[in-house]
Amino acid sequence: MSHTLADFAANRLDGTPQALSDYAGKVVLIVNVASQCGSTPQYEGLEALYRQFRDQGLVVLGFPCNQFGEQEPGSSEEIARFCAVNFGVSFPLFERIEVNGEGTHPLYAWLKASAPGLLGSEAIKWNFTKFLLDRNGRVVERFASTTEPAEIAPAIARLL
């Protein structure tokens, strides 16, 4: 069965259930994030993308994950405070999830199967791996954790 983003749900950082169908018709950038990672400054670039393109239909969705070097150990409240204070994050953030292994969130199982990484590997290699989805909720491209958010701007602009 073919899925789209609309087939999934996740809990926001405050625990509120969020149907991802609420983002139907938007270009969506989904990122597994962490607060204590060498890539954490990418929050700034993700927020910049969101502010640059949100009025044209982009939404960035951040999914904290503690599976890589335990770099996201905080509570939901600590994550929210860190992101707001240090990076002015205004895009939606969700409860901490797993992106690999038996506990993989269903959204990430679908994302990984839809856009495998290097050499066909589905596993997420590190924090800040990014998935770009079109307005129909289908995965268009996967970007490595080392890809800076600004480098994704042209791909986003093409979809808007």
Residue pairs with C-beta under 8 A, 6 or more apart in sequence:
3 110
3 114
4 136
4 137
4 138
5 20
5 21
5 23
5 24
5 28
5 107
5 133
5 137
5 138
6 19
6 20
6 21
6 24
6 137
7 20
7 21
7 110
8 20
8 106
8 107
8 110
9 17
9 18
9 19
9 20
10 17
10 18
10 20
10 63
10 94
10 95
10 97
10 105
10 107
11 17
11 18
11 94
11 95
12 18
12 92
12 93
12 94
12 95
13 64
13 76
13 77
13 79
13 80
13 93
13 94
13 95
14 76
14 80
15 76
15 95
18 92
18 94
20 61
20 107
20 137
23 59
23 61
23 137
24 137
25 57
25 135
26 57
26 58
26 59
26 135
27 53
27 57
27 58
27 59
27 132
27 133
27 134
27 135
27 156
27 159
27 160
28 58
28 59
28 60
28 61
28 132
28 133
28 137
29 46
29 49
29 58
29 59
29 60
29 61
29 130
29 131
29 132
29 133
29 152
29 156
30 60
30 61
30 63
30 107
30 111
30 130
30 131
30 133
31 42
31 46
31 60
31 61
31 62
31 63
31 128
31 129
31 130
31 131
32 63
32 64
32 65
32 97
32 99
32 108
32 124
32 127
32 128
32 129
33 40
33 42
33 43
33 46
33 62
33 63
33 64
33 65
33 72
33 93
33 127
33 128
34 40
34 64
34 65
34 66
34 68
34 71
34 72
34 127
34 128
35 64
35 71
35 72
35 74
35 78
35 79
35 82
35 83
36 71
36 72
36 73
37 68
37 69
37 71
37 72
37 126
37 127
37 128
39 126
39 127
39 128
39 145
39 146
40 71
40 127
42 128
42 148
42 149
43 62
43 83
43 86
43 87
43 89
44 87
45 148
45 149
45 150
46 60
46 62
46 89
46 91
46 149
47 60
47 87
47 88
47 89
47 90
47 91
48 149
48 150
49 58
49 60
49 149
49 150
49 152
49 153
49 156
50 58
50 59
50 60
50 90
50 91
51 90
52 58
52 153
53 153
53 156
53 157
53 160
54 91
56 160
57 135
57 160
58 156
58 160
59 91
59 92
60 91
60 92
61 91
61 92
61 93
61 94
62 83
62 89
62 91
62 92
62 93
62 94
63 93
63 94
63 96
63 97
63 99
63 105
63 107
63 108
64 72
64 79
64 93
64 94
64 95
64 96
64 97
65 72
65 96
65 97
65 98
65 99
65 124
65 127
66 72
66 73
66 96
67 98
67 99
67 100
67 101
67 124
68 126
68 127
71 127
72 79
72 96
72 127
74 82
76 95
76 96
79 93
79 96
80 93
83 89
83 93
97 105
97 107
97 108
98 104
98 105
98 108
99 105
99 108
99 112
99 124
99 129
100 108
100 123
100 124
104 112
108 124
111 131
111 139
111 142
112 122
112 123
112 124
113 122
114 131
114 138
114 139
115 131
115 139
115 140
115 141
115 142
116 122
116 142
117 123
117 124
117 125
117 129
117 142
117 144
118 144
125 144
125 145
126 145
127 145
128 145
129 142
129 143
129 144
129 145
130 142
130 143
130 145
130 147
130 149
130 152
131 139
131 141
131 142
131 143
132 139
132 140
132 141
132 142
132 143
132 152
132 155
132 156
132 159
133 139
133 140
134 140
134 159
135 159
140 155
140 159
141 155
143 151
143 152
